[in-house]
């Protein structure tokens, strides 16, 4: 159990957490929620002891391993598979001690521990996790230096999952993932064998993984049993009850004060008036009513155009002449279309989005646009291109110099950047506020088609809800790429699958697609591996044979120890539960050893032909 007692945390003079007493019980799957900026990531830092509380005490038993995603995985010659396998420090240390051979008296214990932590299946387990997060077998064997920062973050996540800490701490884990990897991660976390604490604004993830919700609001953390939907219903019911209590108390307070003001000067009533004043002083201090921040987005309605907005006829598109990413595209887009693009990262979703946005020209075929068509294109990389020393107001004026200050501020207000926020430098704004500015800028010309590539990555729950409502009210076409399944289900009515250089309608709903993805991952993990170069294959076979031999030796050592224990005559003097357990263990070890010997012999046979 993790205990926090009277904890207070202040950052730059601002109190984020005040006088918090909370227990986190092992075996639970906690979801930590709250608006952006309330201190959720700060709370993680406190638990990880990278930040210390100003007051109070944190108690974490020494035996507990806390795990979180590394901030950065440096590029280098190591492969993702090597990095992930290296994350299990205990396994590496035990294997090193085993190979060193200098502790013959401890061999049985080392073997036993290697069996307990399932050390001999490490490579297959690491490969399975990487595959679930989108790494093909070729990618797993490629140097990290060939990957972008986003893919290296996936390696960091895979390393954490592989190490299986007692407490798994995840801060917005789906932000670097596509829908396919997010679905796999959700399924993985549902069966995680230890404790979880997840910061997320992904309602679907919180509903399907978490069994308790921690709500950080007004410097307090309140714990609710159940998933996010259960928490939300309970919290709103509590707020309504609290408003009623406040109303009744205020009416009572006014009634008592009216009596005091009327009769305090009269000698016959003075004692009663004093009594009421004392009652007012002792009146229960009710909790404050949470102030809802009403976030609202408003996409400007486009000018009507004759259909279709856009037609693709046998279009191929790519970045290198003669090397198409997508080919043979035949489709049309009309103003009422709500299209979700499905498909793993690298299959061409963003390439298709850039084609529709006019950022890429067709290599072959014809793309016909309505003459006055305007497209708004939102992508994450655009946030990195902002001038951090400029304000939102200045960004709008730069893009639309003809706007009056009033018009510019009006556009910012459509996405919650009104008042003082319009004049704050971007370096002092949150990721969610920058995302809102990006939405403002792409909507300045009232686009007929909105293309949104992962628009929710920095948005909190309220902003995601506002985006959903705004998209449903928008009268133009929408093309959406997102891992947020709730946003997809609530706003999109057409699914297009981007795969095998094609973009085609997907016949089925999101649940069908989820089953398809998980089944595909399972099939992939069980399918025969692609043929490797002879030298690489030889190395792999040698390693497999070596691991098989180590496992066989570990089982043999454990079996020998059980047999020695069974020679103890005291076990047979009376009916002993220990005797039964030893006999069961002996039977299981004999069975496992037989299987391990078969695996080792098979591995040795595979090694021999490759080295005549």
N, C-alpha and C positions, 0 to 999 in steps of 0.2 A: 504494500500500500504506500502511495505517495501522499504525504501530508503537508499542507500549507497552513500556517497559523499566523493570523493577524498580519498578513503580508500587505505592504504598501510599496508601490513602485511609482517613481516620478521621473519623467524625462523632460529635460529643459524647462523645469519649473512647473510642468503640467502633470497632474495626478492621473495616471492611467488605471491603476488598480489601488483600491483603498481598503485597508483592514479586512483582507480576504482570509477566511478560514474555509478550507475545502479539502476533502479526501478523494483521491482517485484510486479506485479499486482495480486490482489486477483481473484480467479476463474480460473487461468491458471494452466496447468500441465507442469512444467518445468523439462527437463532432463539436468543434469549437466554432461558434458563429457570432456575428456582430458586424456592425457597419465598418467600412474602411476607416482606419485611423483610431479605432477604439483601444488598440493594444494587444491584439491577438498574437502577432508575431513576437511582441515583447514578452508575453506570457511564455511562449516557447523558449525564449532565451533564458528566462528565469529557471525553467525546468532543466535546461541543458547546462546551466551554471556558467553561461557565457556572459550573463548579466546578473548582477546581484541586487536584491531588493533593498530599498532604503530602510524598511522596518520589517519586523516579523521573522519567521523561521520557516525553512524548507527542509523536510526530512525525506530522503530517498534511501532506502536500504542499500548497503554496499553491494549486495549480490545482483542488483538490478542493472541490466545493460540498457541504456537509453540510446536510441538510434535516430538520426535525422539525415536528410540528403545533404551531401557535401555541396558547398556553394559553387565549387568549380572543379572540374576534372581536367587537368592540364593535358594539352595535346602532346603526343609523343609516339614512340615506336610500339608501345604495348597495344594489344588488340582489346576490344571490348570484353571478349571472353576471359582474357588474362586478368584484366582489371577487376572484373566481377569475382572471379575465383579467389583473387587476393584479398577480397573483403572479409573473408572468414579467417580472422587472425588465429583463432584457436586451432583450426585445422592445419594451417601453415606451420605453426609451432610444433604440433604433434607429429606431423609428417617429417619435419626436420629432425626431431628427436629420434624418430623411428629409423630414419636413414643414417643418422650419425652412429647408431649402434653402441653408444657408450654407456647406456643404462640398461643392461640386461635384466637387472632386478626389477625394473619398472615396465618391462615390455608388455606384460599381461594387462596392466592398468592402461597403458597407452593404447593398446589394441582395443580394449573395452570401450574407452572413451571415443575412439574413432568410429566404432560401430554405433555408439549412441547418437553421435552427431551426423550420422549417415555420410561420412567423409568419402566413401568410395563411389558415390554417385554424384559427386560435386560437379563434375564437368557437364553431365547431362542436365542437372538441375539449373545450372547457370545458363546453359544454352536455351533451356525452355523459357526462363524468365526473359532473356534478351529477345527471343522470338516473339513472345507476347507483347513486348514493347516496340515491335516493328523491325527488328534486326534480322535480315536474312542470314543464311549461313556464311555467305561471302562477306557480308558486313561484319559479322562477328569475328572474322579472321583478318580484318583490315586494320591498319594502324590508326590510332585515335587522331593522329594529325590530319587524316583525310576527312574528318567529320566537322560539321558546324557546331556552334555552341549549344544549340537546341538538342542535337543528337548526343552530345557529350553529357548534357543534363540527364538524358534518358539512361546513359551508362551509370551515372551517379545514383539514380533511382534504383536501377537493377542491382547495383552493388549493395545498397541498403536492404532491399528485399531478400537478397541471397543470404545476408548475414543474420537475418531473423533475430533482431534484438528483442528483449523482453517487453520494451515499450517502443512502438514504432510511431514516430512523430512526423507527420506529413503536412507541409504548408502549401496549399493549393497544388496538389500533386498532378492534376490534369492539365495545368496551364501550358506545359510543354508537349502535350500529347495530342494526337489526332483522335477522332471519334473511335477508331478501331482499337487503338492502344488503351483508351479510356475505358472501353467496355471490358477489355481483358483485365485491366487493373482492378476494376470494380469487382469482377468475379474472383480475382485472386484475394482481395482483401476480405471478402465475405468468409473465406475459409482460413484466414490468417490465424495461426495457433496461439498467438500471444495477445498482448494488449495494444490498443490503437488509440491515437489522439490525432484527429485530422482537422486542420483549418480548411474550410471550403465554403464556397458560395454555390456549389453545384448541388441543387436540391435532389437530383436523382441519386447521386452518390451518397449523400447524407441519409436519404430514405432507405437505400438498399444495403448499406453497410453498417450504419451506426445504431446502437441500442440505447445511447444516452446523448443528450445535447447539453452542452455548456454554453450559456448565453452571456456574453460580455457586453454590459450596457451600464452607463453611468457609473463606471469604476467598480462595478460589482460583477461577480460571476455567479449565476444561478444555474443549478443542475436540474434537468428534466429527464424523466425516463421515457423511452420510446425514440422513434426516429424524428426527422425534422417536421413532417406534417403534424405529428402528434404534439410536438413542442409548440408549433405555431398556433394550433387550436387552443391548447392549454394557456398559452401566454395571452392571447387575445381575450379569452374568457376571464383571466385574472385581471387584466386591465379594465375590462368593463365592470367587473365587480368592485375594483378599486375606485373607479370613477364614481360609482354609486355610493360607496362609503364616504368619499370626499364630499360629495354633494350633501349627504345626510349630516355629516359632521359640520359642514359649513352652515347649514340651516340651523343646527342646534347651537352653534357658536353665536350666530346672529341673534337668535332668540334670547340666549342668556345675556349677551351684551346689551340688548335692548332693555331687559329688566334692570340690569346694573345701572345703566345710564338714566333710567327713569326714577329709580327709587334710592340710589346711594345717598342722596341728600336728606331723605326722610328718616327721622330717628327710629320710627317703628319698623322700617324695612331695611335699615342699614346692615343689620346682622345677616339677613338673607342675601343682600347684595354682595357682601364680603364672601359669603359661602359660595356663591356662584363664581366669583372671581377666582377663588382657590380651585374650584372644579375646572375652570377653564385652563388654569396653569397645569393641572394634572391630566388634562385630556390627552388621550393616546396620540402620539405622533405617527400618522399614517405614512407609508412609503410614498415617495413622489410618483406621480403618474409619468410614465415614459413619454417623451415628446417625439411623436412620429415625424420623421423627415420625409415629407411627401415629394418623392422624386418623380418628375414627369418629363418624358421626351416627346418631341413633336416634329415628325418629318414633314417638311412642306409638301403640299400636294402638287404633282407635276401637271404641266399642260397636257391636254388630251392630244394623242397622235393616232393616225389611222393605223390599224393593224396590218401586218405584224410589225413589232418594234425592230426585230432583227431576224435574219435568216442565214443559216449556214448551209452551203451546198458543196459536199465533198471536200471539206476543208481539212488541211493538215497544218500543224503548227509546231514550232520548236524553237530552239535557240541557235542551232548550228545548221547551216544550209544542207539540205539532203538528209538530215537526221531528225525526223519528226518525233515529238513526244506523244502527240495525239494525231490520229489520221482518220480520214473517212467520216468526218463529222457532218451529220445531216439533221438539222433541227431548226425550230423556230421558237422565238420568245415573244409572248404577248403581254400586255400590261397587267393582266390579272394573274400571271404566273407566280407561284411561290415554290421555288425550286431549291432543294437541299442537295448538295454534292457530297456523295459518299465515296469512300476509297482511301486506302492507306496513303500516308505521306510518301511522296516520290512518284505517285502514279499519274500526277498531272492536274490535280484540282486547281492549284494556284496558276498553272499555265493556262488552263481554260478560263479562269477568272480574268487573267491579264488579256487574253484574246478578246473577250466580251467588252472589257474596259477600254480597249484600243491601245493597250500598252505593248501588245505584240501583233504583228501583221501575219496573215495567212501565208504559208509557204506555197501551198497549192490550193485550188478550189476558190470559191467565191463567198464573201461575207457581205451581205446587203443590209444596210442600216436605214431606218427611217430618217428622212432629211434633217429633222430638228431633234434627233435623239440626244439625250444627255444622260451620262452614266456617272454615278457616284461610287467610288471604289475605296473601301476601307481595308487596310492591311496593317499588321502589327509593326512592320518595319518603318511605317510612316511616323510612328511615335518617336523613333530614334533620330529622325531627320529634323525634328523641331528645333528652333532656336531656344535654348534653355534660358537665355537671358531676356527673352521677350515675353510679353503678357499675352493671354488669349485675345484680348482686344486688338493688340498690335498684329497678331497673326491674321485676324480677319481682315483688317484694313489693308495689309500687304496683299492678300489674295483678291480683295475686292476694293480697290482704291476709290471707286466711285461712291461707296457707301458713306452715308452720313454717320456720325458717332451713334446717333439714336438707332439707326437701322442695324449697325454692327452689333450693338448691345442687345437688340431685340433677337437677332439670330443666336447669340450666345445663350440667351435666356431659354431658347427652345430645348437646350440640353443641360439645364441646371447650372449654367456658369454666369448667373446674373450677379448684380451687386459687386461686392469687393473682389469676388473670385475672378472677375473679368480683368482685374488689374494686378493680379499676383503673377510674378515671374514663374515660368514653367518649372524651373528647378526646385521650386517650393510647392509644387502641386503633386498630388498622388497620381499613381498610374491610372486610376479610374477617372480622375479629372482630365488627364491628358487624352484618354480615350474619348471622353465627351467632346473635347475640342476637335478631335479628329472627325467625329460625326458631324459637328457643326460645319467644318470646312468642306466636307464632301457634299453637303446639302445646300451650299450657298446658291447654286444654280438650279435648284429644284429638279433633281434628276428624275428621269423616267424609269431607270433601272438602278436599284441599289445592289451592289455586290459587297457582301460583308464576310471577310475572311477572319475567323476567330474574334468576333467583336467583344466577347464577354470576358476575356482573360483577366482584365483588371477591374471588372465591375462587381460591386457587392450585390446582395440579394435584391435590395430595393431597386437598384439600377437595372438589373436583369429583368425584373418585372416590368419596369417602365419601358425597356426596349421591346419586350414582347407586346405590350399594349400598343406602342407606337407603330410597330411593324404591321399589326393587324388592322390599324386604322389607315395605313399608307395605301394610296390608290394606284401606285405604280407596281412594277415587277420587282421581285426580290430573288437574288441568288445567294444562298447562305452556306458557308463552310464553318462548322463548329463542332466541338466535342460536347456541347451542352444539349443533352437529349431532350430536356424539358422545353428548351427554346425551339428545337426542331419540331417536336410533337405539337407545340402550341401555335406555331405560325406557318409551317410548311405543309403543302398538300401534294407535292410531287418529289419523288426521290430519283436522282440520276446517279448511277454508279460509274465512277471513273476507274477503269482497270483495263489492262491489256491494250493500251493505246486507244481505247474507245471511250466514248461517253454515251451511255444508253440508259433508258428508263429501268428502274429496279421495280420488279413486280412483287410487292410485299410491303409490310409496314416496318417500323423500327424494331419491333420485337422479333420479327422474322430475320431482320438483318443482324441483330445481336446474336441470335442462334447460329446464323450462318458464319459469323466471325469466329465465335468460340469453337464451333465444329471444325472450321478450317484450321485454327491454331492447333487443336488437338490432333487433327490428321497430319498436319505438318510436323509435329513433334514425334509422331510415330512412323513417318514415311522414311524410306531409305535415303541416306545422305547423298548429295551430289558427288560425283567422282572428283577426287582431289588429285593434284599432281603426285607423281610416284614418291618423291622425297617426303612431301608433307604427309601423304597417306602412310608411309612407312613409320614416320615419327609418331603419328596418331595411334597406329596399331601397337607399337612398342609400349606407349604409355598405357593403353588399355590393358595389355598383357601384364604390365607391371602392377597396375592398380588391382587387377584381378588376383594376382599372386599375393599382394598385401592383404586383401580382404580374406583370402583363403587362410593365410597365416594368422590373421586376427581371430578368425573363427576357431581355428585349431587351438590357439593359445587359450581362448575363453573356454573351449570344451575341456581342455586338459585341467584347467582350474576347477571346473565344476566336478570333474571326476575325482580330483583330489579331495574336494569338500565332501563328496559322497563316501569317501573312505573313513570318515569320522564315525566311530561306533556309537557315539552318543545319539546320533540321529535315529538309531534303530531301537533304542531302549524303550521308547513309547511312541505313540502316534504323534508325528511331528508335522506341522504345517510347512516348516522349512524343508523337510524331506520331499514333500509333494512338489514344492516350488522348484527344488533342484532337479527332480526327475523330469518335470515339464520342460525346464530350461535345457536339460541334456538332450531331450528328444528334439526340441526345436533347433538347437545348435547342430546336431547331427544332420538334420534335414538341410539346414542352410549351408553347412559345409559341403555336403554332396553337390548341391546346386553350384556353389562357388567353384568347386573343382572342375565341374563341367564347363563353366564360363572360362576358367583359366586355360583348360586344354584347348578349347575352341579358339581363344585369343592367340595361343601359342601356334596353333596350326595356321592361322591367318598371317602371322608374322613370318613364318618360315618361307612361304613361296615368294615373299617380297625380298628375301635375302638368300638367293641360291648359293 
